Amino acid sequence: MTQTEEQTLSTGDTPHVPIEKIVSLCKRRGFVYPNSEIYGGVSGIYDFGPLGVELRNNIRRFWWWSMVQTNDNVVGIEGSIITHPRVWEASGHVENFVDRLVDCKNCKRRFRVDHLPEENIQQNKCPVCGGELTEPRKFNLMMETYIGVVEGERMKTYLRGEACQNIYLDYDNVLKSSRVQIPFGICQIGKAFRNEVTPGNFLFRQREFEQWDLQFFVHPSEMEKWYEYWKERRFEWYKSIINHKDRLRFRPHGPDELAHYAKKAFDVEYQTVLGWQEWEGIHWRQDWDLSRHSEYSGQDLSYTDPETRERYIPWIVETSGGVDRTFLNLLLDAYEEEPPTGKDKEGRTVLHLNPMLAPVKVAVLPLQKNKEELVTTAKELHHKLRRVMVSQYDEVSNIGRRYRRQDEIGTPFCVTIDFTTLEDQTVTVRERDSMAQIRLPMNEVPAYLLERVRWDYSV
Ligand code: GAP
């Protein structure tokens, strides 16, 4: 796709942002760096810089708050990345977690069959050079590793290919150690690893990435009800954190694209320059996981209803999304290059991030750095604010440039200390999106800002 074609994909009035702009901003301003860059990098693996880690933590915390802390029937765990190898036989990943690949006999490029246009599959033709394609081969995505020190006695296992497996492994322990009863859910945020054949599009498809999962355990007769419930709730959750609401949709999976564990699946999709792409999967996993782990481990994972004494294997509704995909989608959703206006003669790049997720909440700026009283007052306010939110102090360059620096990283508020402050203890608070400015007594600033950046999601 050319850049012009990509940009016309937009449904709304603003064009889609090319990924390259986000990659460049992320590197320039310290959100994301290529991993091992001084050695030439590793495809599909990234590091998060000072601002990236703040944004990522806010995204994670908001998910955890809205999924675990605000639901009485949901608890959380944090499982390990390495597990017993039998887990991945029971889960079906050793056998089924495969992509089908073809190579071009002429240009030697490699493609995933499910990513090829239908026409190229039909004609067995390379989409780049038109050369003949090989027969499809299966390629397992699990990353292998070894436990133990003595050569020959080391046990082969895997880095987890989907984070959620720990939840099934800990299901019985949670049931016995917490006072939960069906219906209930277990959440986890954690890393997953896949030897993706075609990693790419920045954070979209990586080899090491992070997932958030809810596994909700229900009586089979209530599966439909809870599936619909979580489907709607997750859709609303994503809608609540983006600006372009028209770029979110559901897409049901066709029978030939269902994962081996799912009887039914809907993707929450977001439209970017890459087209409509999966953001989160809502999977009807039924009894696949607990039945298979019962069978492979020999442990009975059935549930006994405390009132009716009915015994059954619980069915599972899974909502499984990506922290990194959320990170990328939020940046694509928030990025805007505004042309010069009456208010801002130079134009600006701005990240319209939801204030509660923005990496820096406020910047405190003395109007001039060579006036000691301005600097001292600004530093005092900054020290007060940084105890309750991420605050930056900045005195370098003129005030307009400092505002633009903060706009570019999505800081929702800038507080300026000027000469009037020294007379009446009031400050200017500038809001990022409207660039509107109000004057407030300085001692009211912490409470005013806290109210505007607090987590907000009606549950
Ligand atoms: N436990 C179910 C499961 O893993 P999935 O659809 O394969 O389902 C869930 O993955 C989510 O994880 C996706 O919706 C996506 O947000 C994220 N994800 C999957 N593969 C990814 C990759 N290679 N890089 C970044 N994120 C990925």
Boltz pocket constraint, residues with backbone or C-beta under 6 A from the ligand:
constraints:
  - pocket:
      binder: B
      contacts: [[A, 161], [A, 162], [A, 163], [A, 164], [A, 194], [A, 196], [A, 203], [A, 204], [A, 205], [A, 206], [A, 207], [A, 208], [A, 209], [A, 210], [A, 211], [A, 213], [A, 278], [A, 279], [A, 280], [A, 281], [A, 318], [A, 320], [A, 321], [A, 322], [A, 323], [A, 324], [A, 325]]
      max_distance: 6.0
